[in-house]
Amino acid sequence: MNKPLIRFARRLSSWESETGDDDLLQTEFWDRHRGQPDLRPSVYEIEPTDVVRAFAEHATAFNPPASTGGVDLGGTGRSMEATPGETGFSFTMDAHRELVLADRNDLLELVRHVRGSMNARTHHVTRVQVREYARARLLAGDEEWERAKAEAGTQNWLAKIDL
Amino acid sequence: MTVASAQITPFVLSDHFGAGSSDDAKTIREAQGNAFLDLQRGRALPPYLTLLSPEARVAVDARWSDVSEAMFEFLAANYPSELLKLIAGDVLSPPAMTFAAEIAGRTSLGHAVRTVLLPLLDNSSPLVREGAIYGLRQHADATVVGKLRILAANDPSPAIRQAASDTLDDL
């Protein structure tokens, strides 16, 4: 069985039923520089049990990390390519993939397909889980986490974790 | 983001546009700016551009053909008051507004940020409310905290209740 292809939501409210398909697309699948659809959206190919780990690593780029939903975009028949991630953690860099979409309509069809089975596809991650995971890795002396903390600014959430 | 831009830009300003403080640099900058403004006068501008000052309009129009997060970040760094004008002008779609509001929160204009973002906490779109929550987290005073408590307890959207609760925990 294929592993889920998890994409972490930028907004908790994006995938709620009140948010229309076009608004979801422009919030979650939009090129932040060009203001156009992102036709190669990033996902992580991971087991459901690794969602907290993946989001914690992914979230080292945010300050502070908010709770999120990891949505499984797998099983939709789209091709994907393995591309290096940018988290600095070997696990998520190795698990990073890009879905390959044809055009905006293809992206919209993907979104509608996924929305048809949201409950089975959604993996919630809370900010508390993220911080607890990061703290546990730091206490365990994980070199990747220690490096991430050392590189984080003093105002970053990682720097503020008490050990 | 849903605003269609019919812009035709015959030349693009370099990253060095506006650099230098000599008289010649100022003259070139003025000439380039005026040329852009002349072009803009000859076409229908998208609503978001009409809200910006001439200087910010030139800088934005030379770099982006539609609204984007990168544009909001540029405004926040270089023309923070203009970004707030854009948000208050109510011309942005909810997906654009959610990121504009969050990015506005990175500016140091605390009072102005609160003035513009607090009303967005009552916006009908949960995307906009969520962006406003994130934008206000660095500028929370007693009024903001009170409003976040109400949202955390009563907002119809579970996402907004969670976002408000997370933000309160971080204050």
Interface residues (C-beta under 8 A of the other chain):
Chain A: R11 L12 S13 S14 E16 E18 T19 D22 D23 Q26 T27 W30 D31 R32 H33 R34 G35 Q36 P64 A66 S67 T126 R127
Chain B: M1 T2 W64 S65 D66 V67 S68 E69 A70 M71 S93 P94 P95 A96 T98 F99 S125 P126 L127 R129 E130 G131 Y134 S157 P158 A159 I160 Q162 A163 D166 D169 D170
